[in-house]
C-alpha cells in the first residue's frame, strides 16, 4: 500500500476554495449538507473548561488522522474532534484490509498510521484550516459566530512507558503550544492568501486527553498515566474503558443470548485481564480527588471496541474488534451502571454504535462528546452527521425547547432537576428498553451490501458512487470522461515505414470514471465492502500519486502522477508511458520506452521518432488510457483531486 501523506496547507486551501466556488462542495462534501446551525437553536455543550458548538464529533479512528478528514467532520457538524490515537511506536505494520463494516463493524486497526511528526503536522493543519474556513466565511456564517466553537481532544496510548517517553512528552507539549508550527503554516501560504499570513490563531490546540490503554493494562498503571497527564502535562483526562468491564457472563448473555450474535466468539482471557468494574469505580473516585487538587477534571468514555476471536476470512489477525449496533447496547449498560456508582455529576463521553436513530437519546442522557465512527463508514459518509443534528432539532422542536440543557430536563419530565440528574433519569428509561429493540439484534444487522456478478475494470463500472462517500480519506473520486468507441491499432515502425492493424476496441460507456488518490488511500477495504461489483475500487481503479517520489516508491503498483498540469506519467502492467498535451499546437506527445509519437486531438498520427534501427511495435490502448485520464482532469481543473494532484511538488 502507499503510505498516507499529507499535503501543504496552501494546497488544501486552494482546493477547498476553488471546489466550493465551482462545485458547491468541499472535498466532495456537498454544501447543501454543511452544518451551519439552526436559527434559534443552541446545541452548545461544555466540555471540561471549553464550550463546543455541538456535542457531536468523530471518534478517534479512520476519520481523524488526516487534516482533510477533520475538516470533513467539521462540515458535518462535528465540534468535539477526538484525534486519532498516537503512541511512541509510530511505525506499525497494520494488516490490510483492516476494516469491515457492512452493518456491524469489525476492525484490526488501532493506532495512528503516520509518524508522530506527521500526525502533529496534520492536526495543526486541520486546526488552522478550520480557522481559515471561519475567517474566509466560506460556510456563509459570519466569523466569530458560536457555530465555530470547536474542541480538539487528543487521544494517546497505550502504556506508562510510552506516554511518559521523551517523544510523546514533547509531542504533548507542542499540542499545548503550537505557535511555531502555526506561524510556519501561515507563512507558507501562497501569494493569493497573503492577507491571512498574520491571522491570530489560538496556539493551544488541545486542553484534554482521552486515554486509551492496551487490553489487560493494570489498574495501577492506568492510574499512574492519568496522574502524569494531569500533574505533569496539565490536561483534563477521560479514560476510555472497555466493554469487558461488564464481565464475561453479562456480555455473553447480552451479545449472544439476547441479541443473537451467536457467531461471535468471546475471548474469556480478555475479561480476566482487563480492568474490573469495582476497581475501575474506586480508581476513578481517587482520580477525581487527585484532579481537583490540580483544577482539572477526569471522566470516563464508554466504550472501546469489543475484542472477539477472528472467525472470518476478511482479516489475517487472530483477534478482531467489534463496533456498531451490538456495542451500543453493551456500552450504554456499562455507562449507566458506572454513572450510578460515580454519581450524576461524573463526566461521561460516549462512542458505540451511534447513528441518526440513537444520537438524540444519547444527548438526553447528558453524554458529551458523543462520537461516531462505524456509521460514517456507510453510504453517505460524513454527511450522515448532518442528519443526527437535524433529528436533534426536530426533537427539540417537538418538546418546545431551544437548548440542550432544557432538552435534557424536558426528556426527564421535570425542569426542576439539574441537567445531571435529568440525564440519569433519561438513561434509566433508555437503557431499559435497548435489549428489546430489534434495531440492535443480529437479524436486523445480518445482511451485507448486495453484490452483482461482475468484476471491476480500470474503466467503467456501475458508477453508483458509493465508494466515494464511504472512504474516510476522500481518496476515491469521480473523473469526467467522454463516452467513446474506437478501434485499437497496433503499429509497426521500421525506419520511415509505418504499418498498422486493428487489435480490438477501446470503449468507454460512462460519462464519469472512478479513480483514487493513492497517497490518501490506506487500503482499509471499506470501499470494497460497499461496491456492488467484485474486486475493490482501491485495487482496480486508476491510482494517482501526489508526486514522482511516491510513484517511484511504490513501483510495484500500476499508477499515475502529473509532472506538470498538462502532462501525465503512467505505469500500466509494469510498462511506463508519458503523455503531454501541447495545447498551443493541439497535439498530444506520447512517449513509450522505444518511441515518441505525436497525435492530433482526433488521434491521427502526425510524426514519430524511434530509438535505434530495429522495428518497434506498440498499441494505442495505453495512449487512450492516459489521454482519458489527462483530459478528465483538464475538463474539471477546479475539483479537489485536480488541485491536489496537480499542485503538489513534482519532479
C-alpha positions as CSV (number, residue, x, y, z in Angstrom):
1,X,0.0,0.0,0.0
2,X,1.0,3.6,-0.5
3,X,1.7,5.3,2.9
4,X,-0.7,8.1,3.9
5,X,0.7,11.5,3.0
6,X,-0.5,15.0,3.9
7,X,-0.3,18.0,1.6
8,X,0.6,21.6,2.3
9,X,-1.8,24.0,3.9
10,X,-1.8,26.2,0.8
11,X,-2.8,23.3,-1.4
12,X,-5.7,22.4,1.0
13,X,-6.9,26.0,1.0
14,X,-6.7,26.3,-2.8
15,X,-8.6,23.1,-3.2
16,X,-11.5,23.9,-0.9
17,X,-11.9,27.5,-2.1
18,X,-11.9,26.5,-5.8
19,X,-14.1,23.4,-5.4
20,X,-16.6,25.3,-3.3
21,X,-16.9,28.0,-5.9
22,X,-17.1,25.7,-8.9
23,X,-18.9,22.6,-7.4
24,X,-20.6,23.8,-4.2
25,X,-18.7,21.1,-2.3
26,X,-15.5,20.7,-0.2
27,X,-13.5,17.5,-0.6
28,X,-16.6,16.0,-2.2
29,X,-18.9,17.0,0.7
30,X,-21.9,18.9,-0.7
31,X,-22.6,22.4,0.6
32,X,-26.3,21.6,1.0
33,X,-25.3,19.5,4.0
34,X,-22.8,21.8,5.6
35,X,-23.9,22.2,9.2
36,X,-24.4,25.9,9.7
37,X,-26.7,25.7,12.7
38,X,-30.4,26.2,13.0
39,X,-31.9,29.6,13.8
40,X,-32.8,30.0,17.5
41,X,-31.5,26.6,18.5
42,X,-28.4,26.3,20.7
43,X,-26.7,22.9,20.6
44,X,-23.6,24.0,22.5
45,X,-22.3,22.0,25.4
46,X,-19.5,22.4,28.0
47,X,-16.6,20.1,27.7
48,X,-14.2,20.4,30.6
49,X,-13.3,24.1,30.6
50,X,-14.3,24.8,27.0
51,X,-17.6,25.2,25.1
52,X,-18.3,23.3,21.8
53,X,-21.0,24.3,19.4
54,X,-22.4,20.7,19.3
55,X,-21.8,17.6,21.4
56,X,-21.1,15.6,18.2
57,X,-17.8,14.5,16.8
58,X,-15.9,11.8,15.1
59,X,-14.3,9.1,17.3
60,X,-10.6,8.5,17.3
61,X,-10.1,6.4,14.3
62,X,-10.0,6.5,10.5
63,X,-11.9,9.8,10.3
64,X,-9.5,11.8,12.4
65,X,-5.9,11.2,11.3
66,X,-5.6,13.5,8.2
67,X,-6.3,17.2,8.0
68,X,-9.0,16.9,5.4
69,X,-10.7,14.1,7.4
70,X,-11.1,16.5,10.3
71,X,-12.4,19.3,8.1
72,X,-15.0,16.9,6.6
73,X,-16.1,16.0,10.1
74,X,-16.4,19.7,11.0
75,X,-18.5,20.3,7.9
76,X,-20.9,17.6,9.1
77,X,-21.3,19.3,12.4
78,X,-18.6,17.7,14.5
79,X,-17.4,20.1,17.1
80,X,-15.5,17.9,19.6
81,X,-12.9,16.1,17.5
82,X,-11.2,13.1,19.1
83,X,-7.9,12.9,17.2
84,X,-6.6,9.5,16.2
85,X,-4.6,7.8,19.0
86,X,-0.9,8.4,18.9
87,X,1.7,6.3,20.5
88,X,5.5,6.2,20.7
89,X,5.6,3.2,18.4
90,X,4.7,5.1,15.3
91,X,5.9,2.7,12.5
92,X,3.4,0.0,12.7
93,X,2.6,-2.7,10.1
94,X,-1.2,-2.8,10.1
95,X,-2.8,-5.7,8.2
96,X,-4.7,-4.9,5.0
97,X,-7.7,-4.7,4.7
98,X,-8.2,-3.5,8.3
99,X,-11.9,-2.5,8.3
100,X,-15.1,-4.5,7.5
101,X,-18.3,-2.5,8.3
102,X,-21.2,-3.8,6.3
103,X,-23.6,-3.3,9.3
104,X,-21.8,-4.3,12.4
105,X,-18.2,-3.0,12.3
106,X,-15.1,-5.1,12.6
107,X,-11.5,-3.8,12.5
108,X,-7.9,-4.7,13.3
109,X,-6.7,-1.1,13.1
110,X,-5.9,0.7,16.3
111,X,-3.3,3.4,16.2
112,X,-2.0,6.2,14.0
113,X,-0.6,5.3,10.6
114,X,1.6,8.4,10.4
115,X,4.7,9.2,12.3
116,X,4.3,11.3,15.4
117,X,5.7,14.3,13.5
118,X,3.3,13.7,10.6
119,X,0.4,13.4,12.9
120,X,1.3,16.6,14.6
121,X,1.5,18.3,11.2
122,X,-1.9,17.0,10.2
123,X,-3.6,18.1,13.4
124,X,-2.1,21.6,13.3
125,X,-3.0,21.9,9.6
126,X,-6.6,20.9,10.4
127,X,-6.8,23.4,13.3
128,X,-5.6,26.2,11.0
129,X,-7.8,25.1,8.1
130,X,-10.9,25.3,10.3
131,X,-9.9,28.8,11.5
132,X,-9.4,29.8,7.8
133,X,-12.8,28.4,7.0
134,X,-14.2,30.8,9.6
135,X,-12.0,33.8,8.6
136,X,-13.0,33.5,4.9
137,X,-16.6,32.9,5.9
138,X,-16.8,30.0,3.4
139,X,-19.8,28.4,5.2
140,X,-21.8,31.6,4.8
141,X,-21.8,32.2,8.6
142,X,-20.1,35.4,9.9
143,X,-16.7,34.8,11.7
144,X,-16.9,34.9,15.4
145,X,-20.3,33.1,15.4
146,X,-20.7,30.4,18.1
147,X,-21.0,27.9,15.3
148,X,-17.2,27.8,15.0
149,X,-16.5,26.7,18.6
150,X,-14.6,23.5,18.1
151,X,-12.6,21.4,20.5
152,X,-9.7,19.1,19.6
153,X,-9.3,16.3,22.1
154,X,-6.0,14.3,22.0
155,X,-6.2,10.5,22.1
156,X,-3.0,8.9,23.4
157,X,-1.9,5.4,24.2
158,X,-1.0,2.8,25.3
159,X,1.2,2.3,28.4
160,X,3.0,4.4,31.0
161,X,6.4,3.9,29.5
162,X,5.3,5.1,26.1
163,X,3.2,8.0,27.3
164,X,5.9,9.4,29.6
165,X,8.7,8.9,27.0
166,X,10.5,12.0,25.8
167,X,9.0,11.8,22.3
168,X,5.4,11.7,23.5
169,X,6.0,14.2,26.2
170,X,7.5,16.7,23.7
171,X,4.6,15.9,21.3
172,X,2.0,16.7,24.0
173,X,3.8,20.0,24.9
174,X,3.6,21.1,21.3
175,X,-0.1,20.4,21.2
176,X,-0.5,22.8,24.1
177,X,1.6,25.5,22.3
178,X,1.8,25.2,18.5
179,X,2.8,28.8,17.9
180,X,5.9,28.0,15.8
181,X,4.0,25.4,13.7
182,X,1.1,27.7,13.1
183,X,3.3,30.6,12.2
184,X,5.2,28.3,9.7
185,X,2.0,27.1,8.1
186,X,0.6,30.6,7.7
187,X,3.9,31.9,6.2
188,X,3.8,29.0,3.7
189,X,0.5,30.2,2.2
190,X,0.8,31.2,-1.5
191,X,0.6,34.8,-2.5
192,X,-3.2,34.8,-3.2
193,X,-3.7,34.2,0.6
194,X,-1.2,36.8,1.8
195,X,-3.9,38.6,3.8
196,X,-4.1,35.7,6.2
197,X,-0.4,35.2,7.0
198,X,-0.7,37.3,10.1
199,X,-4.0,35.8,11.3
200,X,-4.2,35.3,15.0
201,X,-4.9,31.7,15.9
202,X,-5.0,30.2,19.4
203,X,-1.8,28.1,19.7
204,X,-3.3,25.8,22.4
205,X,-4.7,23.1,20.2
206,X,-5.7,20.7,22.9
207,X,-6.6,21.0,26.6
208,X,-7.8,17.5,27.2
209,X,-6.7,13.9,26.6
210,X,-8.7,10.7,26.1
211,X,-6.6,7.9,27.3
212,X,-6.6,4.5,25.5
213,X,-4.7,1.6,27.1
214,X,-3.9,-1.9,26.0
215,X,-6.3,-4.7,26.9
216,X,-5.0,-6.1,30.2
217,X,-3.3,-2.9,31.3
218,X,-3.1,-3.0,35.1
219,X,-5.2,-0.6,37.1
220,X,-2.2,1.0,38.9
221,X,-0.6,1.7,35.5
222,X,-3.7,3.4,34.2
223,X,-3.9,5.5,37.3
224,X,-0.3,6.5,37.1
225,X,-0.8,7.6,33.4
226,X,-3.8,9.7,34.4
227,X,-1.9,11.3,37.2
228,X,1.0,12.1,34.9
229,X,-1.2,13.7,32.3
230,X,-2.9,15.8,34.9
231,X,0.0,16.8,37.2
232,X,2.9,16.9,34.7
233,X,1.2,17.8,31.5
234,X,-1.8,19.9,32.7
235,X,-4.5,18.1,30.8
236,X,-8.1,17.2,31.7
237,X,-8.3,13.4,31.1
238,X,-11.0,11.0,30.0
239,X,-10.3,7.3,30.5
240,X,-11.6,5.0,27.7
241,X,-13.0,1.9,29.3
242,X,-13.5,-1.5,27.7
243,X,-16.9,-3.3,27.4
244,X,-15.3,-6.2,29.2
245,X,-15.9,-4.1,32.4
246,X,-19.4,-5.7,32.4
247,X,-18.0,-9.1,33.0
248,X,-17.9,-12.2,30.8
249,X,-21.3,-13.6,31.7
250,X,-23.3,-10.4,31.2
251,X,-21.6,-9.6,27.9
252,X,-22.1,-13.2,26.7
253,X,-25.7,-13.2,27.8
254,X,-26.4,-9.8,26.2
255,X,-24.5,-10.3,22.9
256,X,-25.2,-13.9,22.2
257,X,-28.3,-15.0,24.0
258,X,-30.3,-11.8,23.9
259,X,-29.1,-10.0,20.8
260,X,-28.5,-13.2,18.8
261,X,-24.9,-12.7,17.6
262,X,-24.1,-16.4,18.1
263,X,-21.3,-16.4,15.6
264,X,-19.2,-14.1,17.8
265,X,-16.5,-15.9,19.8
266,X,-15.6,-14.0,23.0
267,X,-12.2,-14.3,24.5
268,X,-12.6,-15.1,28.2
269,X,-9.0,-14.1,28.9
270,X,-9.7,-10.5,27.9
271,X,-12.3,-10.3,30.7
272,X,-9.9,-11.8,33.2
273,X,-7.1,-9.5,32.4
274,X,-9.0,-6.2,31.8
275,X,-9.9,-3.7,34.4
276,X,-12.8,-4.9,36.6
277,X,-15.9,-2.9,37.4
278,X,-15.3,-2.3,41.1
279,X,-11.6,-1.4,40.7
280,X,-12.5,1.0,37.9
281,X,-15.0,2.8,40.1
282,X,-12.5,3.0,43.0
283,X,-9.8,4.2,40.7
284,X,-11.9,7.0,39.2
285,X,-13.1,8.1,42.6
286,X,-9.4,8.5,43.6
287,X,-8.6,10.2,40.4
288,X,-11.5,12.7,40.8
289,X,-9.9,13.8,44.1
290,X,-6.5,13.9,42.6
291,X,-7.6,16.0,39.6
292,X,-9.5,18.5,41.8
293,X,-6.2,19.4,43.5
294,X,-4.8,20.5,40.2
295,X,-8.0,22.2,39.0
296,X,-8.6,19.6,36.4
297,X,-11.4,17.1,35.6
298,X,-11.5,13.4,34.9
299,X,-14.2,11.4,33.2
300,X,-14.8,8.0,31.5
301,X,-15.5,7.1,27.9
302,X,-17.8,4.2,27.1
303,X,-16.6,2.3,25.4
304,X,-13.7,1.0,23.5
305,X,-14.4,-1.7,20.9
306,X,-15.0,-5.3,22.0
307,X,-12.3,-7.9,21.3
308,X,-13.5,-11.2,19.8
309,X,-11.8,-14.1,18.1
310,X,-11.5,-13.7,14.4
311,X,-13.7,-16.4,12.7
312,X,-13.9,-14.6,9.4
313,X,-11.7,-14.7,6.4
314,X,-11.6,-11.0,5.9
315,X,-8.7,-10.4,8.3
316,X,-5.5,-12.2,9.0
317,X,-5.2,-11.4,12.7
318,X,-6.4,-13.9,15.3
319,X,-8.4,-11.3,17.1
320,X,-10.7,-8.5,15.8
321,X,-12.6,-5.7,17.4
322,X,-16.4,-5.2,17.2
323,X,-18.2,-1.9,16.9
324,X,-21.6,-0.7,15.8
325,X,-25.1,-1.8,16.9
326,X,-24.4,-4.6,19.4
327,X,-21.7,-2.5,21.1
328,X,-24.2,0.3,21.6
329,X,-26.3,-1.9,23.9
330,X,-23.2,-3.1,25.9
331,X,-21.7,0.4,26.2
332,X,-25.0,2.0,27.3
333,X,-25.4,-0.6,30.0
334,X,-21.8,-0.1,31.1
335,X,-22.2,3.7,31.1
336,X,-25.4,3.7,33.1
337,X,-24.1,1.2,35.8
338,X,-20.9,3.2,36.1
339,X,-22.5,6.6,36.5
340,X,-24.9,5.2,39.0
341,X,-21.9,4.3,41.2
342,X,-20.0,7.5,40.4
343,X,-22.9,9.9,40.7
344,X,-24.8,12.1,38.2
345,X,-22.1,14.7,38.2
346,X,-19.5,12.4,36.8
347,X,-18.5,13.4,33.2
348,X,-19.2,10.7,30.6
349,X,-18.3,10.7,26.9
350,X,-19.7,8.0,24.6
351,X,-18.8,6.2,21.4
352,X,-20.5,3.0,20.5
353,X,-22.9,2.3,17.6
354,X,-24.1,6.0,17.4
355,X,-26.4,6.7,14.4
356,X,-29.2,9.0,13.5
357,X,-31.6,6.7,15.3
358,X,-29.9,6.9,18.7
359,X,-28.0,10.2,18.8
360,X,-30.9,12.1,20.2
361,X,-31.5,9.8,23.2
362,X,-27.7,9.8,23.8
363,X,-27.9,13.6,24.0
364,X,-30.7,13.3,26.5
365,X,-28.6,11.0,28.6
366,X,-26.3,14.0,29.1
367,X,-23.3,12.4,27.3
368,X,-20.6,14.6,25.8
369,X,-19.0,14.3,23.5
370,X,-21.0,11.7,21.5
371,X,-18.6,10.4,18.9
372,X,-19.2,8.2,15.9
373,X,-17.1,6.0,13.7
374,X,-18.8,2.9,12.3
375,X,-21.9,4.8,10.9
376,X,-19.6,7.2,9.0
377,X,-18.2,4.2,7.1
378,X,-21.6,3.6,5.5
379,X,-23.0,5.1,2.4
380,X,-23.2,8.9,2.8
381,X,-20.1,9.0,5.0
382,X,-19.6,12.3,6.8
383,X,-22.9,13.7,5.5
384,X,-24.7,11.3,7.9
385,X,-23.7,13.6,10.8
386,X,-25.9,16.4,9.5
387,X,-28.9,14.1,9.9
388,X,-28.1,13.5,13.5
389,X,-28.2,17.2,14.2
390,X,-31.3,17.7,12.1
391,X,-33.1,15.0,14.1
392,X,-32.0,16.7,17.3
393,X,-33.5,20.0,16.1
394,X,-36.8,18.1,15.2
395,X,-36.9,16.5,18.7
396,X,-36.2,19.8,20.4
397,X,-38.9,21.5,18.4
398,X,-41.4,18.8,19.4
399,X,-40.7,19.4,23.1
400,X,-40.7,23.2,22.7
401,X,-37.0,23.5,23.8
402,X,-34.2,25.5,22.2
403,X,-31.1,24.4,24.0
404,X,-29.6,21.2,25.2
405,X,-29.9,21.8,28.9
406,X,-33.7,22.4,28.7
407,X,-34.0,19.5,26.2
408,X,-32.4,17.0,28.7
409,X,-34.7,18.3,31.5
410,X,-37.7,18.0,29.3
411,X,-36.9,14.4,28.5
412,X,-37.0,13.6,32.2
413,X,-40.3,15.4,32.6
414,X,-39.0,17.6,35.3
415,X,-37.5,21.1,34.7
416,X,-36.6,21.3,38.4
417,X,-34.0,18.6,38.1
418,X,-30.4,19.5,37.4
419,X,-29.2,18.6,34.0
420,X,-27.0,15.9,35.5
421,X,-29.9,14.4,37.4
422,X,-32.2,14.6,34.4
423,X,-29.6,12.8,32.3
424,X,-29.6,9.9,34.8
425,X,-33.4,9.6,34.6
426,X,-33.3,9.6,30.8
427,X,-30.6,7.0,30.8
428,X,-32.6,4.7,33.1
429,X,-35.5,4.8,30.7
430,X,-33.4,4.5,27.5
431,X,-31.1,1.7,28.7
432,X,-34.1,-0.3,30.0
433,X,-35.6,-0.8,26.5
434,X,-32.4,-1.4,24.5
435,X,-32.3,-5.2,24.8
436,X,-35.8,-5.5,23.2
437,X,-35.1,-3.0,20.4
438,X,-34.8,-5.1,17.2
439,X,-32.5,-2.4,15.7
440,X,-29.6,-3.9,17.7
441,X,-30.3,-7.6,17.1
442,X,-28.4,-9.8,14.7
443,X,-31.5,-10.4,12.5
444,X,-31.6,-6.7,11.8
445,X,-27.9,-6.5,11.1
446,X,-27.1,-9.7,9.2
447,X,-27.3,-8.5,5.6
448,X,-24.2,-7.2,3.8
449,X,-24.4,-4.7,1.0
450,X,-25.5,-6.5,-2.2
451,X,-23.0,-7.7,-4.8
452,X,-23.5,-8.4,-8.5
453,X,-21.8,-10.9,-10.7
454,X,-19.4,-8.6,-12.4
455,X,-15.7,-7.6,-11.8
456,X,-14.3,-4.1,-11.8
457,X,-12.0,-3.0,-14.5
458,X,-9.8,0.1,-14.9
459,X,-12.6,1.9,-16.6
460,X,-16.4,1.7,-16.5
461,X,-18.4,0.3,-13.6
462,X,-21.9,0.7,-12.3
463,X,-20.7,4.2,-11.2
464,X,-23.0,4.1,-8.2
465,X,-20.5,6.4,-6.5
466,X,-20.8,4.5,-3.2
467,X,-17.1,4.2,-2.9
468,X,-16.7,8.0,-2.8
469,X,-18.6,8.7,0.4
470,X,-17.6,5.6,2.3
471,X,-13.9,6.4,2.0
472,X,-12.8,8.1,5.3
473,X,-10.0,9.8,3.5
474,X,-11.9,11.2,0.4
475,X,-9.4,9.2,-1.6
476,X,-11.9,8.0,-4.2
477,X,-13.3,10.5,-6.7
478,X,-15.2,10.7,-10.0
479,X,-13.5,12.0,-13.2
480,X,-15.4,13.3,-16.2
481,X,-14.9,11.2,-19.4
482,X,-16.2,11.2,-22.9
483,X,-18.1,8.0,-23.9
484,X,-16.4,6.6,-26.9
485,X,-15.9,3.6,-29.0
486,X,-12.8,3.4,-31.3
487,X,-10.5,0.8,-32.8
488,X,-7.2,0.0,-31.0
489,X,-4.5,-0.1,-33.6
490,X,-1.3,-2.0,-33.4
491,X,1.5,0.0,-35.1
492,X,4.8,-1.3,-36.5
493,X,7.5,1.3,-37.3
494,X,10.6,0.3,-39.2
495,X,12.8,3.2,-40.3
496,X,10.4,5.5,-42.2
497,X,7.9,2.8,-42.8
498,X,4.7,2.7,-40.8
499,X,2.2,-0.2,-40.7
500,X,-0.8,-0.8,-38.6
501,X,-3.6,-3.3,-38.0
502,X,-6.7,-3.4,-35.8
503,X,-6.3,-5.1,-32.5
504,X,-9.6,-4.7,-30.6
505,X,-11.8,-1.8,-29.5
506,X,-11.3,0.8,-26.8
507,X,-14.7,1.5,-25.3
508,X,-15.9,4.0,-22.6
509,X,-19.6,3.8,-21.7
510,X,-19.9,6.0,-18.7
511,X,-19.5,9.8,-18.6
512,X,-17.7,9.6,-15.3
513,X,-14.9,7.3,-14.2
514,X,-13.8,6.4,-10.7
515,X,-10.2,6.9,-9.6
516,X,-8.2,7.1,-6.4
517,X,-5.6,9.3,-4.7
518,X,-3.0,6.6,-3.7
519,X,-1.4,8.7,-1.0
520,X,-4.7,9.2,0.7
521,X,-5.7,5.5,0.5
522,X,-4.6,3.2,3.3
523,X,-6.3,0.2,1.7
524,X,-8.7,-0.2,4.6
525,X,-11.0,-2.1,2.3
526,X,-14.2,-0.2,3.1
527,X,-14.9,0.8,-0.5
528,X,-14.8,-2.8,-1.4
529,X,-17.4,-3.6,1.2
530,X,-19.9,-1.2,-0.4
531,X,-19.0,-1.6,-4.0
532,X,-21.7,-3.8,-5.7
533,X,-19.0,-5.2,-8.0
534,X,-16.2,-7.6,-7.3
535,X,-12.5,-6.6,-7.0
536,X,-12.4,-3.4,-4.9
537,X,-12.2,0.1,-6.3
538,X,-8.9,0.8,-4.4
539,X,-7.4,-2.1,-6.2
540,X,-8.8,-1.9,-9.7
541,X,-9.3,1.8,-10.4
542,X,-6.6,4.2,-11.6
543,X,-4.3,5.2,-8.7
544,X,-2.9,8.7,-8.7
545,X,0.2,9.6,-6.7
546,X,0.9,13.0,-5.3
547,X,4.4,13.2,-6.9
548,X,7.1,11.2,-8.6
549,X,8.6,10.2,-5.2
550,X,5.7,8.1,-4.0
551,X,5.1,7.0,-7.6
552,X,8.6,5.5,-7.7
553,X,8.5,4.3,-4.2
554,X,5.5,2.0,-5.0
555,X,6.6,1.0,-8.4
556,X,5.1,-2.5,-7.9
557,X,1.7,-0.8,-8.4
558,X,0.4,0.5,-11.7
559,X,-0.4,4.2,-11.2
560,X,-0.1,7.7,-12.4
561,X,1.2,11.2,-11.5
562,X,1.3,14.7,-13.0
563,X,4.8,16.1,-13.7
564,X,3.1,19.2,-14.9
565,X,-0.6,20.3,-15.3
566,X,-0.6,19.3,-18.9
567,X,1.3,16.0,-18.7
568,X,0.7,12.6,-17.2
569,X,3.1,9.8,-16.5
570,X,1.6,6.3,-16.1
571,X,2.6,2.7,-15.4
572,X,0.4,0.1,-17.0
573,X,1.1,-3.6,-16.5
574,X,4.6,-2.6,-15.4
575,X,5.3,-0.5,-18.6
576,X,5.8,3.2,-18.3
577,X,4.3,5.9,-20.6
578,X,4.2,9.7,-20.7
579,X,1.6,11.9,-22.4
580,X,1.8,15.6,-22.8
581,X,-0.9,17.8,-24.2
582,X,0.5,20.7,-26.3
583,X,-2.5,22.9,-26.3
584,X,-0.9,25.7,-28.4
585,X,-0.4,23.1,-31.2
586,X,-3.5,21.0,-30.5
587,X,-1.2,17.9,-30.4
588,X,-0.5,15.1,-28.0
589,X,3.1,14.0,-27.5
590,X,3.2,10.4,-26.3
591,X,6.3,8.6,-25.2
592,X,6.8,4.9,-24.8
593,X,10.0,3.0,-23.9
594,X,11.1,2.9,-27.5
595,X,9.2,5.6,-29.4
596,X,8.0,9.2,-29.3
597,X,4.7,9.8,-31.2
598,X,2.7,13.0,-32.0
599,X,-1.0,12.7,-32.5
600,X,-3.9,15.1,-33.2
601,X,-6.8,15.5,-30.9
602,X,-8.6,13.1,-33.3
603,X,-5.8,10.5,-32.6
604,X,-4.3,10.7,-36.0
605,X,-0.5,10.1,-36.1
606,X,1.4,13.2,-37.2
607,X,5.0,12.2,-36.6
608,X,7.2,9.8,-34.8
609,X,10.7,9.0,-33.7
610,X,12.1,5.7,-32.6
611,X,15.3,4.7,-30.8
612,X,17.7,2.6,-32.9
613,X,17.2,0.9,-36.3
614,X,15.1,-2.1,-35.2
615,X,11.4,-2.5,-35.7
616,X,9.2,-1.0,-33.0
617,X,5.7,-2.2,-32.2
618,X,3.2,-0.5,-29.9
619,X,-0.5,-0.4,-29.3
620,X,-2.6,2.7,-28.9
621,X,-4.5,1.3,-26.0
622,X,-2.2,2.8,-23.3
623,X,-2.4,6.1,-25.1
624,X,-6.2,6.0,-24.9
625,X,-6.0,5.3,-21.2
626,X,-3.6,8.2,-20.4
627,X,-5.5,10.5,-22.7
628,X,-8.8,9.7,-21.0
629,X,-7.3,10.5,-17.6
630,X,-5.4,13.6,-18.6
631,X,-8.4,15.1,-20.4
632,X,-10.7,14.3,-17.5
633,X,-8.6,16.4,-15.1
634,X,-8.2,19.2,-17.7
635,X,-12.0,19.3,-18.1
636,X,-12.5,19.7,-14.3
637,X,-9.5,21.6,-13.0
638,X,-11.3,23.2,-10.1
639,X,-12.3,19.9,-8.4
640,X,-10.2,19.0,-5.3
641,X,-8.5,15.9,-6.9
642,X,-7.2,18.1,-9.7
643,X,-6.0,20.8,-7.4
644,X,-4.3,18.4,-5.0
645,X,-2.7,16.2,-7.6
646,X,-1.6,19.0,-10.0
647,X,-0.4,21.4,-7.3
648,X,1.8,19.0,-5.2
649,X,5.6,19.1,-5.6
650,X,6.6,17.3,-8.8
651,X,9.8,16.1,-10.5
